[in-house]
Amino acid sequence: METREVIESRKSVHDYADEPLDDDTIESIFEATRYTPSGYNLQPWEFLLVREEGNRERLQECAGGQEHVTDAPAAVVVLGNLDPAAHAERTFDDWVEKGYLPNDDARDDLVETIEEWRDWPEEERRVWTTRSTALAAMTLMYAAWDEGVATCPMEGFDREALIEEFDLEGYEPVMVLTMGYPAEGADAIEGDRKLRRPVEEILHKESFDAE
């Protein structure tokens, strides 16, 4: 699809066809997802793909029993690393190699700065990682729909239960996505687009007026 078509036609889907997602399609979706931008290109995201029935049932328990978690052939837990410096050295080595930084001293200064972020309170690190990781979740949804694969983002899950159940300590569960081919005649795909606020209501030029 063309980019505009992907954006305007993607909808959240709860009704999935009884058709598995093959490895090549999944690899293609995540190959596109990895090009998501992030602060300092630190790429704090990780993705837990859940396809086995037993694991989807475990995930469903953490998501308030929502049926589409097990109805979909796959689900993805979108995770943000709470360690800002987890990939800093590798990232800034690349910046030096490609001329984005002038020398190793500049690289070392940047690494030191990012390592200091480790001292932030956990709540600040949760906000930091969510900002970039949410971008990756959106890229994933668009990349999936470009392959004809529908998704549904979910906020309705028990964060602590999810961390404990899947051993996710050190990561922020930013989102859960169900993923699969939409069922034939699925309302979300075939029905009219749900309300979207108009541009003149959401765009504020030069100053902000909340009314």
Accessible surface in RSA format (square Angstrom, percent):
REM  Atomic radii and reference values for relative SASA: ProtOr
REM  Chains: A
REM  Algorithm: Lee & Richards
REM  Probe-radius: 1.40
REM  Slices: 20
REM RES _ NUM      All-atoms   Total-Side   Main-Chain    Non-polar    All polar
REM                ABS   REL    ABS   REL    ABS   REL    ABS   REL    ABS   REL
RES MET A   1   101.70  52.7  36.62  24.2  65.08 154.9  50.53  43.0  51.17  67.8
RES GLU A   2   135.93  78.0 132.76 100.4   3.16   7.5  52.59 101.7  83.33  68.0
RES THR A   3   103.38  73.5  95.80  97.1   7.58  18.1  62.36  83.8  41.02  62.0
RES ARG A   4   171.89  72.2 168.99  86.1   2.91   6.9  61.52  84.1 110.37  66.9
RES GLU A   5    92.73  53.2  85.00  64.3   7.73  18.4  33.47  64.7  59.26  48.4
RES VAL A   6     9.69   6.4   9.69   8.8   0.00   0.0   9.69   8.4   0.00   0.0
RES ILE A   7    79.78  45.4  70.43  52.5   9.34  22.5  70.43  50.7   9.34  25.4
RES GLU A   8    98.95  56.8  83.19  62.9  15.76  37.5  37.49  72.5  61.46  50.2
RES SER A   9    39.98  33.8  31.44  42.0   8.54  19.7  36.24  77.2   3.74   5.2
RES ARG A  10    29.75  12.5  27.81  14.2   1.93   4.6   1.61   2.2  28.14  17.1
RES LYS A  11    33.88  16.5  31.08  19.1   2.80   6.7  24.72  22.3   9.16   9.8
RES SER A  12    45.38  38.4  32.81  43.8  12.58  29.0  22.48  47.9  22.91  32.1
RES VAL A  13     0.18   0.1   0.18   0.2   0.00   0.0   0.18   0.2   0.00   0.0
RES HIS A  14    96.86  52.9  91.20  63.4   5.66  14.5  57.12  58.9  39.74  46.2
RES ASP A  15    75.16  52.6  70.93  70.6   4.24  10.0  16.91  39.8  58.25  58.1
RES TYR A  16    22.91  10.7   0.00   0.0  22.91  59.6   0.00   0.0  22.91  28.2
RES ALA A  17    27.39  25.2  21.24  32.8   6.15  14.0  26.14  36.8   1.25   3.3
RES ASP A  18   157.57 110.4 120.89 120.3  36.68  86.7  45.28 106.6 112.30 112.0
RES GLU A  19    87.55  50.3  85.05  64.3   2.50   6.0  24.74  47.9  62.81  51.3
RES PRO A  20   106.58  77.7  98.47  89.8   8.11  29.5  99.78  82.4   6.80  42.3
RES LEU A  21     4.60   2.6   0.05   0.0   4.55  11.4   0.05   0.0   4.55  12.3
RES ASP A  22    77.11  54.0  68.31  68.0   8.79  20.8  49.23 115.9  27.88  27.8
RES ASP A  23    86.65  60.7  82.02  81.6   4.63  11.0  30.62  72.1  56.03  55.9
RES ASP A  24   116.11  81.3 109.09 108.6   7.02  16.6  30.88  72.7  85.23  85.0
RES THR A  25    17.89  12.7  14.87  15.1   3.02   7.2   3.95   5.3  13.94  21.1
RES ILE A  26    11.31   6.4  11.31   8.4   0.00   0.0  11.31   8.1   0.00   0.0
RES GLU A  27   120.06  68.9 117.51  88.9   2.55   6.1  37.49  72.5  82.57  67.4
RES SER A  28    48.03  40.6  36.94  49.3  11.09  25.6  24.44  52.0  23.59  33.0
RES ILE A  29     0.45   0.3   0.00   0.0   0.45   1.1   0.45   0.3   0.00   0.0
RES PHE A  30    40.18  20.1  36.30  22.5   3.88  10.1  36.73  22.3   3.46   9.9
RES GLU A  31    83.68  48.0  80.23  60.7   3.45   8.2  44.46  86.0  39.21  32.0
RES ALA A  32    44.07  40.5  35.39  54.6   8.68  19.7  41.00  57.7   3.07   8.1
RES THR A  33     0.79   0.6   0.79   0.8   0.00   0.0   0.79   1.1   0.00   0.0
RES ARG A  34   132.49  55.6 120.73  61.5  11.76  28.0  45.21  61.8  87.28  52.9
RES TYR A  35   153.94  71.9 128.07  72.9  25.87  67.3 104.81  78.8  49.13  60.6
RES THR A  36     6.04   4.3   0.12   0.1   5.93  14.1   1.68   2.3   4.36   6.6
RES PRO A  37    94.31  68.7  85.09  77.6   9.22  33.5  94.31  77.9   0.00   0.0
RES SER A  38    19.40  16.4   0.28   0.4  19.12  44.0   4.57   9.7  14.83  20.8
RES GLY A  39    39.34  48.5   0.00   N/A  39.34  48.5  33.88  93.0   5.46  12.2
RES TYR A  40    93.38  43.6  77.87  44.3  15.51  40.4  46.66  35.1  46.72  57.6
RES ASN A  41    57.90  39.9  55.39  53.5   2.50   6.0  15.08  36.3  42.82  41.4
RES LEU A  42     1.36   0.8   0.94   0.7   0.41   1.0   0.95   0.7   0.40   1.1
RES GLN A  43    65.74  36.8  62.51  45.7   3.23   7.7  10.94  23.3  54.79  41.6
RES PRO A  44     2.67   1.9   1.50   1.4   1.18   4.3   2.65   2.2   0.03   0.2
RES TRP A  45    21.38   8.6  14.41   7.0   6.97  16.4   6.83   3.6  14.54  23.6
RES GLU A  46    68.46  39.3  66.71  50.5   1.75   4.2  16.56  32.0  51.90  42.4
RES PHE A  47    52.85  26.4  21.94  13.6  30.91  80.4  22.52  13.7  30.34  86.8
RES LEU A  48    53.97  30.1  51.38  36.8   2.59   6.5  53.97  37.9   0.00   0.0
RES LEU A  49    56.27  31.3  33.42  23.9  22.85  57.4  33.42  23.5  22.85  61.5
RES VAL A  50     4.97   3.3   2.80   2.5   2.17   5.2   4.97   4.3   0.00   0.0
RES ARG A  51    90.60  38.0  77.76  39.6  12.84  30.6  27.31  37.3  63.29  38.4
RES GLU A  52   126.06  72.4 118.13  89.4   7.93  18.9  49.30  95.4  76.76  62.7
RES GLU A  53   114.82  65.9 107.81  81.6   7.01  16.7  31.33  60.6  83.49  68.2
RES GLY A  54    41.85  51.6   0.00   N/A  41.85  51.6  33.27  91.3   8.58  19.2
RES ASN A  55    45.61  31.5  44.91  43.4   0.70   1.7   1.47   3.5  44.14  42.7
RES ARG A  56    30.76  12.9  30.76  15.7   0.00   0.0   0.02   0.0  30.74  18.6
RES GLU A  57    82.90  47.6  81.89  62.0   1.01   2.4  24.69  47.8  58.21  47.5
RES ARG A  58    86.66  36.4  83.05  42.3   3.62   8.6  43.16  59.0  43.50  26.4
RES LEU A  59     0.00   0.0   0.00   0.0   0.00   0.0   0.00   0.0   0.00   0.0
RES GLN A  60    32.09  17.9  32.09  23.4   0.00   0.0   1.61   3.4  30.48  23.1
RES GLU A  61   142.60  81.9 118.84  89.9  23.76  56.6  43.14  83.4  99.46  81.2
RES CYS A  62     6.69   5.1   4.71   5.2   1.98   4.7   1.44   3.6   5.25   5.7
RES ALA A  63     0.08   0.1   0.00   0.0   0.08   0.2   0.00   0.0   0.08   0.2
RES GLY A  64    76.30  94.1   0.00   N/A  76.30  94.1  42.85 117.6  33.45  74.9
RES GLY A  65    40.12  49.5   0.00   N/A  40.12  49.5  22.70  62.3  17.42  39.0
RES GLN A  66    57.56  32.2  49.85  36.4   7.71  18.4  30.64  65.2  26.92  20.4
RES GLU A  67   129.58  74.4 125.38  94.9   4.20  10.0  42.45  82.1  87.13  71.1
RES HIS A  68    10.63   5.8   9.54   6.6   1.09   2.8   4.63   4.8   6.00   7.0
RES VAL A  69     0.00   0.0   0.00   0.0   0.00   0.0   0.00   0.0   0.00   0.0
RES THR A  70    35.94  25.6  24.66  25.0  11.28  26.9  14.29  19.2  21.66  32.7
RES ASP A  71    88.25  61.8  65.43  65.1  22.82  54.0  19.08  44.9  69.17  69.0
RES ALA A  72     0.01   0.0   0.00   0.0   0.01   0.0   0.01   0.0   0.00   0.0
RES PRO A  73    23.90  17.4  12.82  11.7  11.08  40.3  19.71  16.3   4.19  26.1
RES ALA A  74     0.03   0.0   0.03   0.0   0.00   0.0   0.03   0.0   0.00   0.0
RES ALA A  75     0.00   0.0   0.00   0.0   0.00   0.0   0.00   0.0   0.00   0.0
RES VAL A  76     0.00   0.0   0.00   0.0   0.00   0.0   0.00   0.0   0.00   0.0
RES VAL A  77     0.00   0.0   0.00   0.0   0.00   0.0   0.00   0.0   0.00   0.0
RES VAL A  78     0.00   0.0   0.00   0.0   0.00   0.0   0.00   0.0   0.00   0.0
RES LEU A  79     9.50   5.3   9.50   6.8   0.00   0.0   9.50   6.7   0.00   0.0
RES GLY A  80     0.00   0.0   0.00   N/A   0.00   0.0   0.00   0.0   0.00   0.0
RES ASN A  81    12.69   8.7  12.69  12.3   0.00   0.0   0.31   0.7  12.38  12.0
RES LEU A  82    15.28   8.5  14.93  10.7   0.35   0.9  15.28  10.7   0.00   0.0
RES ASP A  83    45.91  32.2  41.25  41.1   4.66  11.0  24.14  56.8  21.76  21.7
RES PRO A  84     2.02   1.5   0.13   0.1   1.89   6.9   0.13   0.1   1.89  11.8
RES ALA A  85     8.07   7.4   0.62   1.0   7.45  17.0   0.62   0.9   7.45  19.7
RES ALA A  86    43.59  40.1  11.19  17.3  32.40  73.7  16.02  22.6  27.58  73.0
RES HIS A  87    54.84  30.0  51.67  35.9   3.17   8.1  44.24  45.6  10.60  12.3
RES ALA A  88     0.85   0.8   0.66   1.0   0.18   0.4   0.66   0.9   0.18   0.5
RES GLU A  89    93.87  53.9  92.59  70.0   1.28   3.0  24.07  46.6  69.80  57.0
RES ARG A  90   189.71  79.7 180.59  92.1   9.12  21.7  64.59  88.3 125.12  75.8
RES THR A  91     9.89   7.0   4.43   4.5   5.46  13.0   5.53   7.4   4.36   6.6
RES PHE A  92     0.00   0.0   0.00   0.0   0.00   0.0   0.00   0.0   0.00   0.0
RES ASP A  93    72.82  51.0  66.74  66.4   6.08  14.4  27.61  65.0  45.21  45.1
RES ASP A  94    44.54  31.2  42.05  41.9   2.48   5.9  19.55  46.0  24.98  24.9
RES TRP A  95    53.72  21.6  53.72  26.0   0.00   0.0  46.19  24.6   7.53  12.2
RES VAL A  96    40.92  26.9  30.38  27.5  10.54  25.4  30.38  26.4  10.54  28.6
RES GLU A  97   144.15  82.8 107.10  81.0  37.05  88.2  43.52  84.2 100.63  82.2
RES LYS A  98   131.14  64.0  99.33  60.9  31.81  75.7  62.62  56.4  68.51  73.0
RES GLY A  99    61.46  75.8   0.00   N/A  61.46  75.8  30.35  83.3  31.11  69.7
RES TYR A 100   160.39  74.9 131.70  74.9  28.69  74.7  87.74  65.9  72.65  89.6
RES LEU A 101    22.80  12.7  18.78  13.4   4.02  10.1  19.29  13.5   3.51   9.5
RES PRO A 102   114.24  83.3  72.10  65.7  42.15 153.2  84.12  69.5  30.13 187.2
RES ASN A 103    72.70  50.1  67.83  65.6   4.87  11.7  30.86  74.3  41.85  40.4
RES ASP A 104    92.15  64.6  88.90  88.5   3.25   7.7  27.37  64.4  64.78  64.6
RES ASP A 105   102.76  72.0 101.36 100.9   1.40   3.3  25.12  59.1  77.64  77.4
RES ALA A 106    25.02  23.0  17.77  27.4   7.25  16.5  22.83  32.2   2.18   5.8
RES ARG A 107    39.96  16.8  39.96  20.4   0.00   0.0   5.49   7.5  34.46  20.9
RES ASP A 108    66.76  46.8  61.76  61.5   5.00  11.8  25.86  60.9  40.90  40.8
RES ASP A 109    91.96  64.4  89.03  88.6   2.93   6.9  27.51  64.8  64.45  64.3
RES LEU A 110    32.20  17.9  31.34  22.4   0.87   2.2  32.17  22.6   0.03   0.1
RES VAL A 111     9.18   6.0   9.18   8.3   0.00   0.0   9.18   8.0   0.00   0.0
RES GLU A 112   100.84  57.9  99.94  75.6   0.90   2.1  31.30  60.5  69.54  56.8
RES THR A 113    56.35  40.1  55.47  56.2   0.88   2.1  29.85  40.1  26.51  40.1
RES ILE A 114     0.00   0.0   0.00   0.0   0.00   0.0   0.00   0.0   0.00   0.0
RES GLU A 115    64.84  37.2  58.51  44.3   6.33  15.1  12.97  25.1  51.87  42.4
RES GLU A 116   100.33  57.6  93.46  70.7   6.87  16.4  37.11  71.8  63.22  51.6
RES TRP A 117    38.39  15.4  38.39  18.6   0.00   0.0  27.21  14.5  11.18  18.1
RES ARG A 118   111.07  46.6  94.97  48.4  16.10  38.3  37.95  51.9  73.12  44.3
RES ASP A 119   125.44  87.9  95.15  94.7  30.29  71.6  35.05  82.5  90.39  90.1
RES TRP A 120    78.62  31.6  72.89  35.3   5.73  13.5  53.91  28.7  24.71  40.1
RES PRO A 121    81.08  59.1  68.32  62.3  12.76  46.4  81.08  66.9   0.00   0.0
RES GLU A 122    84.20  48.3  77.40  58.6   6.80  16.2  23.63  45.7  60.56  49.4
RES GLU A 123   104.83  60.2 102.56  77.6   2.27   5.4  57.10 110.4  47.73  39.0
RES GLU A 124    88.42  50.8  82.98  62.8   5.44  12.9  33.82  65.4  54.60  44.6
RES ARG A 125    48.37  20.3  48.37  24.7   0.00   0.0   1.35   1.8  47.02  28.5
RES ARG A 126    61.31  25.7  60.91  31.1   0.40   0.9   5.03   6.9  56.29  34.1
RES VAL A 127    67.05  44.1  63.54  57.5   3.51   8.5  66.79  58.0   0.26   0.7
RES TRP A 128    26.29  10.5  25.16  12.2   1.12   2.6  19.34  10.3   6.95  11.3
RES THR A 129     0.00   0.0   0.00   0.0   0.00   0.0   0.00   0.0   0.00   0.0
RES THR A 130    49.42  35.1  49.42  50.1   0.00   0.0  42.45  57.0   6.97  10.5
RES ARG A 131   169.30  71.1 155.23  79.1  14.07  33.5  63.19  86.4 106.11  64.3
RES SER A 132     8.91   7.5   8.37  11.2   0.54   1.2   0.54   1.1   8.37  11.7
RES THR A 133     0.00   0.0   0.00   0.0   0.00   0.0   0.00   0.0   0.00   0.0
RES ALA A 134    36.41  33.5  31.48  48.6   4.93  11.2  31.77  44.7   4.63  12.3
RES LEU A 135    87.78  48.9  85.33  61.0   2.45   6.2  86.18  60.5   1.61   4.3
RES ALA A 136     0.00   0.0   0.00   0.0   0.00   0.0   0.00   0.0   0.00   0.0
RES ALA A 137     0.13   0.1   0.13   0.2   0.00   0.0   0.13   0.2   0.00   0.0
RES MET A 138    61.52  31.9  61.38  40.6   0.14   0.3  33.74  28.7  27.79  36.8
RES THR A 139    38.01  27.0  34.47  34.9   3.53   8.4  23.76  31.9  14.25  21.5
RES LEU A 140     0.00   0.0   0.00   0.0   0.00   0.0   0.00   0.0   0.00   0.0
RES MET A 141     8.89   4.6   8.63   5.7   0.26   0.6   8.63   7.3   0.26   0.3
RES TYR A 142    64.13  29.9  63.17  35.9   0.96   2.5  40.23  30.2  23.90  29.5
RES ALA A 143    13.18  12.1   3.18   4.9  10.00  22.7  11.04  15.5   2.13   5.7
RES ALA A 144     0.00   0.0   0.00   0.0   0.00   0.0   0.00   0.0   0.00   0.0
RES TRP A 145    26.11  10.5  26.11  12.6   0.00   0.0  26.11  13.9   0.00   0.0
RES ASP A 146    71.53  50.1  53.11  52.9  18.43  43.6   8.78  20.7  62.76  62.6
RES GLU A 147    70.63  40.6  49.12  37.2  21.51  51.2  11.11  21.5  59.52  48.6
RES GLY A 148    27.90  34.4   0.00   N/A  27.90  34.4  22.98  63.0   4.93  11.0
RES VAL A 149     0.23   0.2   0.00   0.0   0.23   0.6   0.00   0.0   0.23   0.6
RES ALA A 150     1.22   1.1   0.13   0.2   1.09   2.5   1.22   1.7   0.00   0.0
RES THR A 151     0.51   0.4   0.00   0.0   0.51   1.2   0.00   0.0   0.51   0.8
RES CYS A 152     7.69   5.8   7.69   8.6   0.00   0.0   0.00   0.0   7.69   8.3
RES PRO A 153    46.66  34.0  30.41  27.7  16.25  59.1  30.71  25.4  15.95  99.1
RES MET A 154     8.41   4.4   3.67   2.4   4.75  11.3   8.09   6.9   0.32   0.4
RES GLU A 155   159.81  91.8 137.55 104.1  22.26  53.0  48.42  93.7 111.39  90.9
RES GLY A 156    43.48  53.6   0.00   N/A  43.48  53.6  36.81 101.0   6.66  14.9
RES PHE A 157    38.36  19.2  12.33   7.6  26.04  67.8  17.11  10.4  21.25  60.8
RES ASP A 158    73.83  51.7  64.09  63.8   9.74  23.0  26.84  63.2  47.00  46.9
RES ARG A 159    43.65  18.3  40.93  20.9   2.72   6.5  22.05  30.1  21.60  13.1
RES GLU A 160   113.05  64.9 107.96  81.7   5.08  12.1  64.54 124.8  48.51  39.6
RES ALA A 161    35.76  32.9  27.66  42.7   8.09  18.4  33.57  47.3   2.18   5.8
RES LEU A 162     0.00   0.0   0.00   0.0   0.00   0.0   0.00   0.0   0.00   0.0
RES ILE A 163    21.14  12.0  20.34  15.2   0.80   1.9  20.34  14.6   0.80   2.2
RES GLU A 164   148.21  85.1 124.72  94.4  23.49  55.9  49.84  96.4  98.37  80.3
RES GLU A 165    74.20  42.6  59.25  44.8  14.95  35.6   9.08  17.6  65.13  53.2
RES PHE A 166    27.49  13.8  10.60   6.6  16.89  44.0  14.63   8.9  12.86  36.8
RES ASP A 167   127.92  89.6 106.53 106.0  21.40  50.6  34.07  80.2  93.86  93.6
RES LEU A 168    14.53   8.1  13.36   9.6   1.17   2.9  14.53  10.2   0.00   0.0
RES GLU A 169   142.84  82.0 125.80  95.2  17.03  40.6  57.80 111.8  85.03  69.4
RES GLY A 170    34.90  43.0   0.00   N/A  34.90  43.0  29.46  80.8   5.44  12.2
RES TYR A 171    65.70  30.7  64.82  36.9   0.87   2.3  32.16  24.2  33.54  41.3
RES GLU A 172    12.78   7.3  12.78   9.7   0.00   0.0   0.31   0.6  12.47  10.2
RES PRO A 173     4.87   3.5   0.00   0.0   4.87  17.7   0.00   0.0   4.87  30.3
RES VAL A 174    22.19  14.6   3.52   3.2  18.66  45.0   7.08   6.2  15.10  41.0
RES MET A 175    31.35  16.2  31.35  20.7   0.00   0.0  31.35  26.7   0.00   0.0
RES VAL A 176     0.00   0.0   0.00   0.0   0.00   0.0   0.00   0.0   0.00   0.0
RES LEU A 177     0.00   0.0   0.00   0.0   0.00   0.0   0.00   0.0   0.00   0.0
RES THR A 178     0.00   0.0   0.00   0.0   0.00   0.0   0.00   0.0   0.00   0.0
RES MET A 179     0.00   0.0   0.00   0.0   0.00   0.0   0.00   0.0   0.00   0.0
RES GLY A 180     0.00   0.0   0.00   N/A   0.00   0.0   0.00   0.0   0.00   0.0
RES TYR A 181    46.49  21.7  46.49  26.5   0.00   0.0  31.11  23.4  15.38  19.0
RES PRO A 182    32.09  23.4  20.90  19.1  11.18  40.6  20.90  17.3  11.18  69.5
RES ALA A 183    28.05  25.8  23.85  36.8   4.20   9.6  24.35  34.3   3.69   9.8
RES GLU A 184   181.48 104.2 143.67 108.7  37.82  90.0  65.19 126.1 116.29  94.9
RES GLY A 185    44.93  55.4   0.00   N/A  44.93  55.4  24.43  67.0  20.50  45.9
RES ALA A 186     5.33   4.9   0.42   0.6   4.91  11.2   4.98   7.0   0.35   0.9
RES ASP A 187   114.93  80.5 108.79 108.3   6.14  14.5  34.26  80.6  80.68  80.5
RES ALA A 188    32.76  30.1  17.46  26.9  15.30  34.8  29.26  41.2   3.49   9.3
RES ILE A 189    45.95  26.1  31.45  23.4  14.50  35.0  31.69  22.8  14.26  38.7
RES GLU A 190   122.94  70.6  92.32  69.8  30.62  72.9  28.97  56.0  93.96  76.7
RES GLY A 191    33.51  41.3   0.00   N/A  33.51  41.3  29.23  80.2   4.28   9.6
RES ASP A 192   143.81 100.7 116.63 116.1  27.18  64.3  37.46  88.2 106.36 106.1
RES ARG A 193    84.19  35.3  59.71  30.4  24.49  58.3  42.92  58.7  41.27  25.0
RES LYS A 194   169.60  82.7 159.45  97.8  10.14  24.2 109.17  98.3  60.43  64.4
RES LEU A 195   155.04  86.3 126.62  90.6  28.41  71.4 135.20  94.9  19.84  53.4
RES ARG A 196   143.06  60.1 123.32  62.9  19.74  47.0  63.10  86.2  79.96  48.5
RES ARG A 197   137.66  57.8 120.40  61.4  17.26  41.1  48.08  65.7  89.58  54.3
RES PRO A 198    59.19  43.1  49.56  45.2   9.64  35.0  59.19  48.9   0.00   0.0
RES VAL A 199    97.65  64.3  94.80  85.8   2.85   6.9  94.80  82.4   2.85   7.7
RES GLU A 200   145.65  83.6 114.48  86.6  31.17  74.2  67.96 131.5  77.69  63.4
RES GLU A 201    86.94  49.9  72.66  55.0  14.28  34.0  33.80  65.4  53.13  43.4
RES ILE A 202    89.20  50.8  69.99  52.1  19.21  46.3  71.43  51.4  17.77  48.2
RES LEU A 203    95.99  53.5  80.67  57.7  15.33  38.5  82.39  57.9  13.61  36.6
RES HIS A 204    67.82  37.1  41.14  28.6  26.68  68.3  29.86  30.8  37.96  44.2
RES LYS A 205   154.51  75.4 130.94  80.3  23.57  56.1  78.01  70.2  76.50  81.5
RES GLU A 206   183.31 105.2 134.02 101.4  49.29 117.3  64.56 124.9 118.75  97.0
RES SER A 207    88.38  74.7  71.66  95.6  16.72  38.5  50.01 106.5  38.38  53.8
RES PHE A 208   151.01  75.6 117.92  73.0  33.09  86.1 118.00  71.5  33.01  94.5
RES ASP A 209    86.28  60.4  81.61  81.2   4.67  11.0  35.54  83.6  50.74  50.6
RES ALA A 210    87.82  80.7  50.41  77.8  37.41  85.1  52.84  74.4  34.98  92.7
RES GLU A 211   195.92 112.5 133.47 101.0  62.45 148.7  83.07 160.7 112.85  92.1
END  Absolute sums over single chains surface
CHAIN  1 A    12604.3      10353.9       2250.4       6095.6       6508.7
END  Absolute sums over all chains
TOTAL         12604.3      10353.9       2250.4       6095.6       6508.7
